[in-house]
Amino acid sequence: MLMQWIDLFAVILRTVILSAVYASLVLLIVYLISRTTQSQWLKNRMEHKIRNWLLLHFMFSVFLFLYSFSYWQDTGLGESPSIPIGYEQRIYCPDFAVTHFYPDLNKTESNRDELHIDNFIIANNILCARVSNQYTNSPEYDFIVCDLPGRTNKTFATEADYTAYANRNGLPLSSYFYGFEKHFSEYFEKQAWWRKWLIP
């Protein structure tokens, strides 16, 4: 819980700093435009620089803070990391210990039955995962394939069954699956530079 508060504080601090920078840049641009044009409206606005800066700062702060918790930007706080995998689906891994997601892809029953998985991979908007059998409520199958855009699941009792299906459908074999931590770091590595530096 403490790490979540620390992460939230870090998001707020980055939001405040970036908002101050953006508000200053916008005000500078408007000031330069007002000096080179004859717009009386802009000149009147420049008479209230502090008020304008505070208003811009507030607007940027609200927008950036809300955006930091949008679907693709939100990766969890502290001990509750998650990865958005597309089509409103996420994979969660509290404390980087147990990886799970909710296989009800149509969300008919919101987050009712979570599925614990070990290694997984996402290829062509299809999640392929090895199901974890370390829990008493583990299902009677070892692999699951989730077609995210089609919102359908297929389960396979054994690795041989999954391998046969993967070969027929051009999916990665289980030897290409890997854990949540590597997926989590890859998610940040693949982000565009502006997402890393220009938004919280």
NORSUL-V171033 format. One record per residue. N is the residue number from 0. OMEGA is omega in degrees with one decimal (* if undefined). NEAR is the number of other ideal C-beta (glycine too) atoms within 12 Angstrom. D_CENTER is the distance of its C-alpha to the mean C-alpha in Angstrom with 2 decimals. Layout:
BEGIN
[[N/OMEGA/NEAR/D_CENTER] [N/OMEGA/NEAR/D_CENTER]]
END
This chain:
BEGIN
[[0/179.7/13/19.79] [1/180.0/11/21.05] [2/177.6/18/18.06] [3/177.8/18/15.84] [4/178.4/15/18.40] [5/178.1/15/18.50] [6/178.4/24/14.77] [7/177.6/23/15.15] [8/179.1/17/18.29] [9/177.5/18/16.73] [10/-179.9/29/14.18] [11/-179.9/22/17.30] [12/177.6/19/19.44] [13/178.9/26/17.31] [14/-179.3/32/17.10] [15/-179.2/22/20.89] [16/-179.5/22/21.71] [17/179.1/27/19.78] [18/178.4/32/21.22] [19/178.9/22/24.64] [20/-178.2/24/24.44] [21/178.7/26/23.41] [22/179.4/30/26.07] [23/179.7/22/28.64] [24/179.5/19/27.97] [25/-179.7/23/28.28] [26/177.9/28/31.41] [27/179.5/19/32.87] [28/179.0/17/32.42] [29/178.7/26/34.01] [30/179.4/23/36.78] [31/177.6/14/37.57] [32/-179.1/18/37.68] [33/178.9/22/39.96] [34/-176.0/14/42.27] [35/177.7/12/42.65] [36/179.8/14/43.05] [37/-177.4/10/45.50] [38/179.1/15/43.02] [39/179.7/11/44.49] [40/178.5/13/41.38] [41/179.6/22/39.29] [42/177.3/18/42.12] [43/179.4/14/42.18] [44/-177.0/22/38.45] [45/175.8/24/38.97] [46/-179.6/14/41.50] [47/-174.2/17/38.71] [48/-176.9/22/36.36] [49/179.8/15/35.23] [50/178.7/16/34.57] [51/-179.5/24/32.66] [52/179.7/26/30.57] [53/178.6/18/29.74] [54/178.1/19/28.82] [55/179.9/28/26.56] [56/179.0/27/24.99] [57/-178.1/20/24.33] [58/177.7/19/22.88] [59/-178.9/31/20.50] [60/-179.8/28/19.52] [61/-178.5/18/18.75] [62/-177.0/22/16.77] [63/179.6/31/14.66] [64/178.1/25/14.15] [65/-179.6/18/13.10] [66/-179.2/23/10.78] [67/177.1/30/9.03] [68/175.5/24/8.20] [69/-172.2/17/7.47] [70/-173.9/18/5.46] [71/-176.9/22/3.74] [72/-175.3/28/4.23] [73/176.6/25/4.06] [74/177.4/32/4.32] [75/178.9/28/7.71] [76/174.3/23/11.02] [77/-175.2/21/13.89] [78/-178.2/20/14.90] [79/-178.7/25/12.15] [80/176.2/30/9.28] [81/179.2/30/6.96] [82/170.9/36/5.21] [83/-177.0/26/4.46] [84/177.0/35/7.90] [85/177.5/23/9.17] [86/177.0/23/11.82] [87/179.2/19/10.12] [88/179.3/31/10.02] [89/169.2/33/8.13] [90/-175.1/38/9.83] [91/176.0/31/10.74] [92/-179.9/31/13.03] [93/179.7/22/14.75] [94/-176.1/18/16.73] [95/-177.0/22/15.78] [96/-175.3/17/18.72] [97/-180.0/24/18.22] [98/178.1/37/15.58] [99/171.0/32/15.40] [100/-175.6/36/14.07] [101/-174.4/28/15.94] [102/174.2/33/18.10] [103/-172.8/20/19.21] [104/177.3/30/17.38] [105/178.9/19/19.43] [106/176.5/16/18.52] [107/175.2/12/22.21] [108/-170.7/12/22.09] [109/174.2/11/18.89] [110/-177.6/16/17.66] [111/-175.8/12/21.28] [112/177.0/19/21.41] [113/-179.1/26/18.84] [114/178.2/36/19.51] [115/-179.2/30/19.61] [116/175.6/41/19.04] [117/178.7/28/19.95] [118/-178.9/28/19.02] [119/175.1/38/17.22] [120/177.0/33/16.35] [121/-179.4/34/14.84] [122/179.1/23/17.43] [123/179.1/18/18.05] [124/176.5/21/15.48] [125/177.3/31/17.30] [126/175.2/42/16.13] [127/-174.5/41/19.10] [128/171.3/43/19.32] [129/-177.8/35/22.15] [130/178.3/38/22.67] [131/178.1/29/23.50] [132/-178.5/18/27.07] [133/-174.4/15/27.13] [134/-175.4/16/27.07] [135/-179.2/8/29.92] [136/-179.3/14/27.99] [137/-177.2/21/26.89] [138/-176.8/23/27.64] [139/175.1/13/30.50] [140/-174.4/24/28.54] [141/-178.6/28/26.98] [142/175.7/39/24.56] [143/175.6/38/22.36] [144/-178.2/40/21.21] [145/173.7/37/18.81] [146/-172.3/25/19.14] [147/178.8/27/15.89] [148/179.5/17/17.49] [149/179.7/16/20.80] [150/176.8/20/19.45] [151/178.7/19/22.02] [152/169.2/28/22.39] [153/179.4/26/25.11] [154/-176.8/23/26.19] [155/-175.0/27/28.53] [156/-176.1/18/30.93] [157/177.1/17/31.43] [158/178.7/21/30.05] [159/177.7/15/32.97] [160/179.9/20/31.94] [161/-178.1/33/28.40] [162/179.0/23/29.87] [163/179.6/18/32.27] [164/-179.5/25/29.63] [165/178.9/26/27.36] [166/179.6/14/30.42] [167/-171.6/12/31.38] [168/176.6/19/28.02] [169/179.1/13/26.90] [170/179.1/31/24.05] [171/174.7/27/23.45] [172/-175.9/22/25.77] [173/179.0/31/24.70] [174/178.1/14/25.77] [175/179.0/19/22.73] [176/172.5/31/20.27] [177/-168.8/23/18.72] [178/-174.4/24/16.95] [179/-174.5/36/13.54] [180/178.3/19/14.10] [181/176.0/20/14.79] [182/-178.0/33/11.79] [183/179.0/27/9.62] [184/177.6/17/11.86] [185/180.0/18/11.95] [186/179.9/28/8.29] [187/179.5/18/9.31] [188/-176.9/13/12.74] [189/-179.2/15/12.02] [190/175.6/19/10.46] [191/-176.3/13/13.32] [192/-177.2/11/15.41] [193/177.0/9/15.12] [194/-179.8/20/11.41] [195/-169.9/15/12.40] [196/-170.8/13/15.60] [197/175.6/22/15.92] [198/-177.2/29/13.14] [199/*/33/12.25]]
END
